[in-house]
Amino acid sequence: MILPSLKMFLGTDRLSPPAQGLVHRFILLASLQTGLYLISSTFYVLFVLEYVGFMTLGALLAVSILLQAILD
């Protein structure tokens, strides 16, 4: 389920079996959430692209990336 090298890196190989199961479930749910977020972001960009066009979408993404760079 989880690679042995990842288990060693996270230190879960030294945990009790119930704690290992909890960590494995958390990693699975976090991966699933990230995957769903990436898919929904892709569909959101495609919807906005169809709605406003290439030029406006490019400007919106540029402003978004610029604001993220400033605020991070």
PDB file with SEQRES, HELIX, SHEET and CRYST1 records, atoms N, CA, C and O in Angstrom:
SEQRES   1 A   72  MET ILE LEU PRO SER LEU LYS MET PHE LEU GLY THR ASP          
SEQRES   2 A   72  ARG LEU SER PRO PRO ALA GLN GLY LEU VAL HIS ARG PHE          
SEQRES   3 A   72  ILE LEU LEU ALA SER LEU GLN THR GLY LEU TYR LEU ILE          
SEQRES   4 A   72  SER SER THR PHE TYR VAL LEU PHE VAL LEU GLU TYR VAL          
SEQRES   5 A   72  GLY PHE MET THR LEU GLY ALA LEU LEU ALA VAL SER ILE          
SEQRES   6 A   72  LEU LEU GLN ALA ILE LEU ASP                                  
HELIX    1 AA1 PRO A    4  LEU A   10  1                                   7    
HELIX    2 AA2 THR A   12  ARG A   14  5                                   3    
HELIX    3 AA3 PRO A   17  VAL A   52  1                                  36    
HELIX    4 AA4 PHE A   54  LEU A   71  1                                  18    
CRYST1    1.000    1.000    1.000  90.00  90.00  90.00 P 1           1          
ATOM      1  N   MET A   1       0.824  -1.188   0.000  1.00  0.00           N  
ATOM      2  CA  MET A   1       0.000   0.000   0.000  1.00  0.00           C  
ATOM      3  C   MET A   1       0.872   1.257   0.000  1.00  0.00           C  
ATOM      4  O   MET A   1       0.757   2.094  -0.895  1.00  0.00           O  
ATOM      5  N   ILE A   2       1.731   1.386   0.989  1.00  0.00           N  
ATOM      6  CA  ILE A   2       2.654   2.520   1.030  1.00  0.00           C  
ATOM      7  C   ILE A   2       4.057   1.961   0.866  1.00  0.00           C  
ATOM      8  O   ILE A   2       4.399   0.935   1.453  1.00  0.00           O  
ATOM      9  N   LEU A   3       4.849   2.626   0.083  1.00  0.00           N  
ATOM     10  CA  LEU A   3       6.201   2.153  -0.190  1.00  0.00           C  
ATOM     11  C   LEU A   3       7.020   2.048   1.092  1.00  0.00           C  
ATOM     12  O   LEU A   3       6.891   2.890   1.980  1.00  0.00           O  
ATOM     13  N   PRO A   4       7.863   1.016   1.194  1.00  0.00           N  
ATOM     14  CA  PRO A   4       8.697   0.860   2.392  1.00  0.00           C  
ATOM     15  C   PRO A   4       9.599   2.070   2.647  1.00  0.00           C  
ATOM     16  O   PRO A   4       9.821   2.441   3.799  1.00  0.00           O  
ATOM     17  N   SER A   5      10.119   2.686   1.581  1.00  0.00           N  
ATOM     18  CA  SER A   5      10.977   3.857   1.788  1.00  0.00           C  
ATOM     19  C   SER A   5      10.187   5.020   2.374  1.00  0.00           C  
ATOM     20  O   SER A   5      10.715   5.789   3.178  1.00  0.00           O  
ATOM     21  N   LEU A   6       8.908   5.154   1.969  1.00  0.00           N  
ATOM     22  CA  LEU A   6       8.066   6.208   2.539  1.00  0.00           C  
ATOM     23  C   LEU A   6       7.759   5.913   4.002  1.00  0.00           C  
ATOM     24  O   LEU A   6       7.723   6.823   4.830  1.00  0.00           O  
ATOM     25  N   LYS A   7       7.537   4.632   4.320  1.00  0.00           N  
ATOM     26  CA  LYS A   7       7.314   4.250   5.718  1.00  0.00           C  
ATOM     27  C   LYS A   7       8.523   4.609   6.575  1.00  0.00           C  
ATOM     28  O   LYS A   7       8.378   5.126   7.683  1.00  0.00           O  
ATOM     29  N   MET A   8       9.718   4.330   6.054  1.00  0.00           N  
ATOM     30  CA  MET A   8      10.931   4.631   6.805  1.00  0.00           C  
ATOM     31  C   MET A   8      11.108   6.147   6.939  1.00  0.00           C  
ATOM     32  O   MET A   8      11.491   6.636   8.002  1.00  0.00           O  
ATOM     33  N   PHE A   9      10.829   6.891   5.856  1.00  0.00           N  
ATOM     34  CA  PHE A   9      10.979   8.343   5.891  1.00  0.00           C  
ATOM     35  C   PHE A   9      10.022   8.972   6.897  1.00  0.00           C  
ATOM     36  O   PHE A   9      10.406   9.873   7.643  1.00  0.00           O  
ATOM     37  N   LEU A  10       8.775   8.498   6.919  1.00  0.00           N  
ATOM     38  CA  LEU A  10       7.782   9.042   7.845  1.00  0.00           C  
ATOM     39  C   LEU A  10       7.946   8.506   9.262  1.00  0.00           C  
ATOM     40  O   LEU A  10       7.422   9.086  10.213  1.00  0.00           O  
ATOM     41  N   GLY A  11       8.667   7.408   9.401  1.00  0.00           N  
ATOM     42  CA  GLY A  11       8.847   6.813  10.716  1.00  0.00           C  
ATOM     43  C   GLY A  11       7.678   5.953  11.144  1.00  0.00           C  
ATOM     44  O   GLY A  11       7.572   5.604  12.320  1.00  0.00           O  
ATOM     45  N   THR A  12       6.796   5.603  10.220  1.00  0.00           N  
ATOM     46  CA  THR A  12       5.629   4.803  10.589  1.00  0.00           C  
ATOM     47  C   THR A  12       5.965   3.340  10.814  1.00  0.00           C  
ATOM     48  O   THR A  12       5.155   2.607  11.383  1.00  0.00           O  
ATOM     49  N   ASP A  13       7.139   2.896  10.382  1.00  0.00           N  
ATOM     50  CA  ASP A  13       7.502   1.495  10.603  1.00  0.00           C  
ATOM     51  C   ASP A  13       7.753   1.207  12.076  1.00  0.00           C  
ATOM     52  O   ASP A  13       7.779   0.043  12.476  1.00  0.00           O  
ATOM     53  N   ARG A  14       7.938   2.235  12.887  1.00  0.00           N  
ATOM     54  CA  ARG A  14       8.172   2.050  14.321  1.00  0.00           C  
ATOM     55  C   ARG A  14       6.896   2.224  15.146  1.00  0.00           C  
ATOM     56  O   ARG A  14       6.926   2.073  16.367  1.00  0.00           O  
ATOM     57  N   LEU A  15       5.778   2.540  14.492  1.00  0.00           N  
ATOM     58  CA  LEU A  15       4.520   2.740  15.211  1.00  0.00           C  
ATOM     59  C   LEU A  15       3.802   1.413  15.419  1.00  0.00           C  
ATOM     60  O   LEU A  15       4.123   0.404  14.792  1.00  0.00           O  
ATOM     61  N   SER A  16       2.821   1.443  16.316  1.00  0.00           N  
ATOM     62  CA  SER A  16       1.994   0.256  16.521  1.00  0.00           C  
ATOM     63  C   SER A  16       1.105   0.047  15.289  1.00  0.00           C  
ATOM     64  O   SER A  16       0.857   0.994  14.542  1.00  0.00           O  
ATOM     65  N   PRO A  17       0.630  -1.172  15.073  1.00  0.00           N  
ATOM     66  CA  PRO A  17      -0.209  -1.439  13.891  1.00  0.00           C  
ATOM     67  C   PRO A  17      -1.449  -0.542  13.771  1.00  0.00           C  
ATOM     68  O   PRO A  17      -1.753  -0.105  12.661  1.00  0.00           O  
ATOM     69  N   PRO A  18      -2.187  -0.240  14.868  1.00  0.00           N  
ATOM     70  CA  PRO A  18      -3.323   0.676  14.704  1.00  0.00           C  
ATOM     71  C   PRO A  18      -2.891   2.088  14.274  1.00  0.00           C  
ATOM     72  O   PRO A  18      -3.566   2.737  13.476  1.00  0.00           O  
ATOM     73  N   ALA A  19      -1.773   2.541  14.808  1.00  0.00           N  
ATOM     74  CA  ALA A  19      -1.281   3.866  14.420  1.00  0.00           C  
ATOM     75  C   ALA A  19      -0.814   3.865  12.966  1.00  0.00           C  
ATOM     76  O   ALA A  19      -1.018   4.845  12.250  1.00  0.00           O  
ATOM     77  N   GLN A  20      -0.186   2.766  12.523  1.00  0.00           N  
ATOM     78  CA  GLN A  20       0.215   2.657  11.120  1.00  0.00           C  
ATOM     79  C   GLN A  20      -1.007   2.706  10.204  1.00  0.00           C  
ATOM     80  O   GLN A  20      -0.983   3.356   9.159  1.00  0.00           O  
ATOM     81  N   GLY A  21      -2.066   2.019  10.603  1.00  0.00           N  
ATOM     82  CA  GLY A  21      -3.302   2.040   9.812  1.00  0.00           C  
ATOM     83  C   GLY A  21      -3.882   3.437   9.716  1.00  0.00           C  
ATOM     84  O   GLY A  21      -4.371   3.845   8.662  1.00  0.00           O  
ATOM     85  N   LEU A  22      -3.825   4.172  10.826  1.00  0.00           N  
ATOM     86  CA  LEU A  22      -4.334   5.544  10.829  1.00  0.00           C  
ATOM     87  C   LEU A  22      -3.520   6.435   9.899  1.00  0.00           C  
ATOM     88  O   LEU A  22      -4.085   7.236   9.156  1.00  0.00           O  
ATOM     89  N   VAL A  23      -2.206   6.300   9.937  1.00  0.00           N  
ATOM     90  CA  VAL A  23      -1.341   7.091   9.057  1.00  0.00           C  
ATOM     91  C   VAL A  23      -1.584   6.714   7.603  1.00  0.00           C  
ATOM     92  O   VAL A  23      -1.628   7.593   6.741  1.00  0.00           O  
ATOM     93  N   HIS A  24      -1.741   5.442   7.316  1.00  0.00           N  
ATOM     94  CA  HIS A  24      -1.987   4.992   5.944  1.00  0.00           C  
ATOM     95  C   HIS A  24      -3.304   5.553   5.427  1.00  0.00           C  
ATOM     96  O   HIS A  24      -3.383   5.999   4.283  1.00  0.00           O  
ATOM     97  N   ARG A  25      -4.349   5.532   6.271  1.00  0.00           N  
ATOM     98  CA  ARG A  25      -5.639   6.090   5.854  1.00  0.00           C  
ATOM     99  C   ARG A  25      -5.540   7.587   5.621  1.00  0.00           C  
ATOM    100  O   ARG A  25      -6.134   8.111   4.679  1.00  0.00           O  
ATOM    101  N   PHE A  26      -4.793   8.279   6.475  1.00  0.00           N  
ATOM    102  CA  PHE A  26      -4.625   9.720   6.301  1.00  0.00           C  
ATOM    103  C   PHE A  26      -3.912  10.031   4.988  1.00  0.00           C  
ATOM    104  O   PHE A  26      -4.315  10.938   4.260  1.00  0.00           O  
ATOM    105  N   ILE A  27      -2.853   9.280   4.684  1.00  0.00           N  
ATOM    106  CA  ILE A  27      -2.118   9.505   3.435  1.00  0.00           C  
ATOM    107  C   ILE A  27      -3.021   9.233   2.237  1.00  0.00           C  
ATOM    108  O   ILE A  27      -2.993   9.976   1.256  1.00  0.00           O  
ATOM    109  N   LEU A  28      -3.817   8.177   2.311  1.00  0.00           N  
ATOM    110  CA  LEU A  28      -4.732   7.852   1.223  1.00  0.00           C  
ATOM    111  C   LEU A  28      -5.769   8.959   1.032  1.00  0.00           C  
ATOM    112  O   LEU A  28      -6.020   9.386  -0.095  1.00  0.00           O  
ATOM    113  N   LEU A  29      -6.371   9.424   2.123  1.00  0.00           N  
ATOM    114  CA  LEU A  29      -7.379  10.481   2.022  1.00  0.00           C  
ATOM    115  C   LEU A  29      -6.773  11.800   1.552  1.00  0.00           C  
ATOM    116  O   LEU A  29      -7.390  12.515   0.762  1.00  0.00           O  
ATOM    117  N   ALA A  30      -5.583  12.127   2.022  1.00  0.00           N  
ATOM    118  CA  ALA A  30      -4.931  13.364   1.581  1.00  0.00           C  
ATOM    119  C   ALA A  30      -4.589  13.293   0.099  1.00  0.00           C  
ATOM    120  O   ALA A  30      -4.728  14.285  -0.616  1.00  0.00           O  
ATOM    121  N   SER A  31      -4.145  12.134  -0.368  1.00  0.00           N  
ATOM    122  CA  SER A  31      -3.846  11.967  -1.795  1.00  0.00           C  
ATOM    123  C   SER A  31      -5.111  12.072  -2.631  1.00  0.00           C  
ATOM    124  O   SER A  31      -5.106  12.691  -3.695  1.00  0.00           O  
ATOM    125  N   LEU A  32      -6.185  11.473  -2.157  1.00  0.00           N  
ATOM    126  CA  LEU A  32      -7.461  11.543  -2.860  1.00  0.00           C  
ATOM    127  C   LEU A  32      -7.966  12.980  -2.932  1.00  0.00           C  
ATOM    128  O   LEU A  32      -8.434  13.424  -3.980  1.00  0.00           O  
ATOM    129  N   GLN A  33      -7.871  13.706  -1.823  1.00  0.00           N  
ATOM    130  CA  GLN A  33      -8.306  15.099  -1.796  1.00  0.00           C  
ATOM    131  C   GLN A  33      -7.484  15.944  -2.762  1.00  0.00           C  
ATOM    132  O   GLN A  33      -8.035  16.780  -3.478  1.00  0.00           O  
ATOM    133  N   THR A  34      -6.188  15.737  -2.786  1.00  0.00           N  
ATOM    134  CA  THR A  34      -5.322  16.489  -3.695  1.00  0.00           C  
ATOM    135  C   THR A  34      -5.666  16.179  -5.146  1.00  0.00           C  
ATOM    136  O   THR A  34      -5.730  17.086  -5.976  1.00  0.00           O  
ATOM    137  N   GLY A  35      -5.886  14.912  -5.452  1.00  0.00           N  
ATOM    138  CA  GLY A  35      -6.258  14.530  -6.814  1.00  0.00           C  
ATOM    139  C   GLY A  35      -7.574  15.146  -7.246  1.00  0.00           C  
ATOM    140  O   GLY A  35      -7.693  15.645  -8.365  1.00  0.00           O  
ATOM    141  N   LEU A  36      -8.571  15.115  -6.356  1.00  0.00           N  
ATOM    142  CA  LEU A  36      -9.861  15.726  -6.685  1.00  0.00           C  
ATOM    143  C   LEU A  36      -9.737  17.231  -6.860  1.00  0.00           C  
ATOM    144  O   LEU A  36     -10.386  17.810  -7.731  1.00  0.00           O  
ATOM    145  N   TYR A  37      -8.913  17.868  -6.042  1.00  0.00           N  
ATOM    146  CA  TYR A  37      -8.707  19.307  -6.178  1.00  0.00           C  
ATOM    147  C   TYR A  37      -8.067  19.639  -7.527  1.00  0.00           C  
ATOM    148  O   TYR A  37      -8.472  20.592  -8.192  1.00  0.00           O  
ATOM    149  N   LEU A  38      -7.068  18.850  -7.929  1.00  0.00           N  
ATOM    150  CA  LEU A  38      -6.412  19.099  -9.213  1.00  0.00           C  
ATOM    151  C   LEU A  38      -7.378  18.913 -10.377  1.00  0.00           C  
ATOM    152  O   LEU A  38      -7.364  19.693 -11.329  1.00  0.00           O  
ATOM    153  N   ILE A  39      -8.218  17.880 -10.300  1.00  0.00           N  
ATOM    154  CA  ILE A  39      -9.197  17.648 -11.369  1.00  0.00           C  
ATOM    155  C   ILE A  39     -10.215  18.780 -11.412  1.00  0.00           C  
ATOM    156  O   ILE A  39     -10.548  19.271 -12.490  1.00  0.00           O  
ATOM    157  N   SER A  40     -10.717  19.202 -10.240  1.00  0.00           N  
ATOM    158  CA  SER A  40     -11.710  20.278 -10.234  1.00  0.00           C  
ATOM    159  C   SER A  40     -11.098  21.588 -10.705  1.00  0.00           C  
ATOM    160  O   SER A  40     -11.775  22.375 -11.367  1.00  0.00           O  
ATOM    161  N   SER A  41      -9.843  21.838 -10.382  1.00  0.00           N  
ATOM    162  CA  SER A  41      -9.185  23.054 -10.862  1.00  0.00           C  
ATOM    163  C   SER A  41      -9.064  23.037 -12.377  1.00  0.00           C  
ATOM    164  O   SER A  41      -9.237  24.067 -13.029  1.00  0.00           O  
ATOM    165  N   THR A  42      -8.767  21.876 -12.936  1.00  0.00           N  
ATOM    166  CA  THR A  42      -8.664  21.757 -14.391  1.00  0.00           C  
ATOM    167  C   THR A  42      -9.994  22.072 -15.053  1.00  0.00           C  
ATOM    168  O   THR A  42     -10.037  22.810 -16.037  1.00  0.00           O  
ATOM    169  N   PHE A  43     -11.087  21.517 -14.520  1.00  0.00           N  
ATOM    170  CA  PHE A  43     -12.395  21.783 -15.109  1.00  0.00           C  
ATOM    171  C   PHE A  43     -12.805  23.237 -14.910  1.00  0.00           C  
ATOM    172  O   PHE A  43     -13.475  23.812 -15.767  1.00  0.00           O  
ATOM    173  N   TYR A  44     -12.414  23.835 -13.795  1.00  0.00           N  
ATOM    174  CA  TYR A  44     -12.715  25.247 -13.568  1.00  0.00           C  
ATOM    175  C   TYR A  44     -12.012  26.109 -14.610  1.00  0.00           C  
ATOM    176  O   TYR A  44     -12.622  27.020 -15.170  1.00  0.00           O  
ATOM    177  N   VAL A  45     -10.749  25.834 -14.874  1.00  0.00           N  
ATOM    178  CA  VAL A  45     -10.002  26.604 -15.876  1.00  0.00           C  
ATOM    179  C   VAL A  45     -10.618  26.412 -17.256  1.00  0.00           C  
ATOM    180  O   VAL A  45     -10.736  27.377 -18.012  1.00  0.00           O  
ATOM    181  N   LEU A  46     -11.015  25.188 -17.600  1.00  0.00           N  
ATOM    182  CA  LEU A  46     -11.645  24.948 -18.894  1.00  0.00           C  
ATOM    183  C   LEU A  46     -12.977  25.684 -19.016  1.00  0.00           C  
ATOM    184  O   LEU A  46     -13.298  26.203 -20.085  1.00  0.00           O  
ATOM    185  N   PHE A  47     -13.756  25.734 -17.933  1.00  0.00           N  
ATOM    186  CA  PHE A  47     -15.024  26.461 -17.954  1.00  0.00           C  
ATOM    187  C   PHE A  47     -14.790  27.952 -18.154  1.00  0.00           C  
ATOM    188  O   PHE A  47     -15.459  28.587 -18.969  1.00  0.00           O  
ATOM    189  N   VAL A  48     -13.843  28.508 -17.413  1.00  0.00           N  
ATOM    190  CA  VAL A  48     -13.548  29.935 -17.549  1.00  0.00           C  
ATOM    191  C   VAL A  48     -13.004  30.230 -18.943  1.00  0.00           C  
ATOM    192  O   VAL A  48     -13.322  31.265 -19.528  1.00  0.00           O  
ATOM    193  N   LEU A  49     -12.194  29.333 -19.470  1.00  0.00           N  
ATOM    194  CA  LEU A  49     -11.663  29.510 -20.826  1.00  0.00           C  
ATOM    195  C   LEU A  49     -12.795  29.593 -21.844  1.00  0.00           C  
ATOM    196  O   LEU A  49     -12.773  30.448 -22.730  1.00  0.00           O  
ATOM    197  N   GLU A  50     -13.768  28.722 -21.723  1.00  0.00           N  
ATOM    198  CA  GLU A  50     -14.892  28.748 -22.654  1.00  0.00           C  
ATOM    199  C   GLU A  50     -15.743  29.999 -22.449  1.00  0.00           C  
ATOM    200  O   GLU A  50     -16.281  30.550 -23.409  1.00  0.00           O  
ATOM    201  N   TYR A  51     -15.863  30.443 -21.211  1.00  0.00           N  
ATOM    202  CA  TYR A  51     -16.745  31.565 -20.898  1.00  0.00           C  
ATOM    203  C   TYR A  51     -16.138  32.910 -21.293  1.00  0.00           C  
ATOM    204  O   TYR A  51     -16.842  33.753 -21.849  1.00  0.00           O  
ATOM    205  N   VAL A  52     -14.857  33.132 -21.022  1.00  0.00           N  
ATOM    206  CA  VAL A  52     -14.272  34.465 -21.239  1.00  0.00           C  
ATOM    207  C   VAL A  52     -13.290  34.533 -22.398  1.00  0.00           C  
ATOM    208  O   VAL A  52     -13.014  35.629 -22.885  1.00  0.00           O  
ATOM    209  N   GLY A  53     -12.756  33.422 -22.855  1.00  0.00           N  
ATOM    210  CA  GLY A  53     -11.815  33.437 -23.969  1.00  0.00           C  
ATOM    211  C   GLY A  53     -10.369  33.383 -23.493  1.00  0.00           C  
ATOM    212  O   GLY A  53     -10.078  33.511 -22.304  1.00  0.00           O  
ATOM    213  N   PHE A  54      -9.463  33.186 -24.467  1.00  0.00           N  
ATOM    214  CA  PHE A  54      -8.047  32.992 -24.159  1.00  0.00           C  
ATOM    215  C   PHE A  54      -7.391  34.224 -23.544  1.00  0.00           C  
ATOM    216  O   PHE A  54      -6.661  34.116 -22.558  1.00  0.00           O  
ATOM    217  N   MET A  55      -7.648  35.386 -24.122  1.00  0.00           N  
ATOM    218  CA  MET A  55      -6.956  36.600 -23.675  1.00  0.00           C  
ATOM    219  C   MET A  55      -7.331  36.959 -22.237  1.00  0.00           C  
ATOM    220  O   MET A  55      -6.463  37.256 -21.416  1.00  0.00           O  
ATOM    221  N   THR A  56      -8.609  36.930 -21.948  1.00  0.00           N  
ATOM    222  CA  THR A  56      -9.058  37.286 -20.601  1.00  0.00           C  
ATOM    223  C   THR A  56      -8.597  36.247 -19.585  1.00  0.00           C  
ATOM    224  O   THR A  56      -8.197  36.595 -18.474  1.00  0.00           O  
ATOM    225  N   LEU A  57      -8.654  34.970 -19.966  1.00  0.00           N  
ATOM    226  CA  LEU A  57      -8.185  33.926 -19.054  1.00  0.00           C  
ATOM    227  C   LEU A  57      -6.699  34.084 -18.772  1.00  0.00           C  
ATOM    228  O   LEU A  57      -6.265  33.913 -17.633  1.00  0.00           O  
ATOM    229  N   GLY A  58      -5.919  34.407 -19.789  1.00  0.00           N  
ATOM    230  CA  GLY A  58      -4.490  34.639 -19.583  1.00  0.00           C  
ATOM    231  C   GLY A  58      -4.241  35.779 -18.620  1.00  0.00           C  
ATOM    232  O   GLY A  58      -3.370  35.687 -17.754  1.00  0.00           O  
ATOM    233  N   ALA A  59      -5.006  36.862 -18.766  1.00  0.00           N  
ATOM    234  CA  ALA A  59      -4.858  38.003 -17.858  1.00  0.00           C  
ATOM    235  C   ALA A  59      -5.266  37.620 -16.439  1.00  0.00           C  
ATOM    236  O   ALA A  59      -4.590  37.989 -15.479  1.00  0.00           O  
ATOM    237  N   LEU A  60      -6.365  36.884 -16.301  1.00  0.00           N  
ATOM    238  CA  LEU A  60      -6.816  36.467 -14.968  1.00  0.00           C  
ATOM    239  C   LEU A  60      -5.799  35.554 -14.294  1.00  0.00           C  
ATOM    240  O   LEU A  60      -5.521  35.702 -13.104  1.00  0.00           O  
ATOM    241  N   LEU A  61      -5.243  34.612 -15.051  1.00  0.00           N  
ATOM    242  CA  LEU A  61      -4.232  33.722 -14.476  1.00  0.00           C  
ATOM    243  C   LEU A  61      -2.959  34.478 -14.116  1.00  0.00           C  
ATOM    244  O   LEU A  61      -2.328  34.178 -13.103  1.00  0.00           O  
ATOM    245  N   ALA A  62      -2.575  35.457 -14.936  1.00  0.00           N  
ATOM    246  CA  ALA A  62      -1.386  36.254 -14.627  1.00  0.00           C  
ATOM    247  C   ALA A  62      -1.582  37.037 -13.338  1.00  0.00           C  
ATOM    248  O   ALA A  62      -0.684  37.089 -12.497  1.00  0.00           O  
ATOM    249  N   VAL A  63      -2.751  37.646 -13.179  1.00  0.00           N  
ATOM    250  CA  VAL A  63      -3.042  38.394 -11.950  1.00  0.00           C  
ATOM    251  C   VAL A  63      -3.075  37.445 -10.758  1.00  0.00           C  
ATOM    252  O   VAL A  63      -2.558  37.772  -9.690  1.00  0.00           O  
ATOM    253  N   SER A  64      -3.676  36.276 -10.933  1.00  0.00           N  
ATOM    254  CA  SER A  64      -3.748  35.296  -9.852  1.00  0.00           C  
ATOM    255  C   SER A  64      -2.362  34.842  -9.415  1.00  0.00           C  
ATOM    256  O   SER A  64      -2.077  34.779  -8.220  1.00  0.00           O  
ATOM    257  N   ILE A  65      -1.502  34.528 -10.373  1.00  0.00           N  
ATOM    258  CA  ILE A  65      -0.141  34.080 -10.046  1.00  0.00           C  
ATOM    259  C   ILE A  65       0.659  35.207  -9.409  1.00  0.00           C  
ATOM    260  O   ILE A  65       1.429  34.972  -8.478  1.00  0.00           O  
ATOM    261  N   LEU A  66       0.484  36.423  -9.899  1.00  0.00           N  
ATOM    262  CA  LEU A  66       1.186  37.573  -9.325  1.00  0.00           C  
ATOM    263  C   LEU A  66       0.756  37.810  -7.879  1.00  0.00           C  
ATOM    264  O   LEU A  66       1.598  38.032  -7.010  1.00  0.00           O  
ATOM    265  N   LEU A  67      -0.544  37.763  -7.621  1.00  0.00           N  
ATOM    266  CA  LEU A  67      -1.026  37.943  -6.250  1.00  0.00           C  
ATOM    267  C   LEU A  67      -0.530  36.828  -5.335  1.00  0.00           C  
ATOM    268  O   LEU A  67      -0.157  37.082  -4.190  1.00  0.00           O  
ATOM    269  N   GLN A  68      -0.524  35.607  -5.833  1.00  0.00           N  
ATOM    270  CA  GLN A  68      -0.028  34.498  -5.017  1.00  0.00           C  
ATOM    271  C   GLN A  68       1.454  34.675  -4.713  1.00  0.00           C  
ATOM    272  O   GLN A  68       1.897  34.394  -3.599  1.00  0.00           O  
ATOM    273  N   ALA A  69       2.220  35.137  -5.692  1.00  0.00           N  
ATOM    274  CA  ALA A  69       3.652  35.364  -5.462  1.00  0.00           C  
ATOM    275  C   ALA A  69       3.875  36.469  -4.440  1.00  0.00           C  
ATOM    276  O   ALA A  69       4.789  36.380  -3.620  1.00  0.00           O  
ATOM    277  N   ILE A  70       3.054  37.502  -4.483  1.00  0.00           N  
ATOM    278  CA  ILE A  70       3.201  38.611  -3.534  1.00  0.00           C  
ATOM    279  C   ILE A  70       2.798  38.175  -2.128  1.00  0.00           C  
ATOM    280  O   ILE A  70       3.485  38.493  -1.157  1.00  0.00           O  
ATOM    281  N   LEU A  71       1.695  37.454  -2.019  1.00  0.00           N  
ATOM    282  CA  LEU A  71       1.170  37.089  -0.702  1.00  0.00           C  
ATOM    283  C   LEU A  71       1.904  35.913  -0.060  1.00  0.00           C  
ATOM    284  O   LEU A  71       1.856  35.748   1.159  1.00  0.00           O  
ATOM    285  N   ASP A  72       2.574  35.103  -0.856  1.00  0.00           N  
ATOM    286  CA  ASP A  72       3.330  33.974  -0.287  1.00  0.00           C  
ATOM    287  C   ASP A  72       4.676  34.459   0.078  1.00  0.00           C  
ATOM    288  O   ASP A  72       5.495  33.688   0.577  1.00  0.00           O  
TER     289      ASP A  72                                                      
END                                                                             
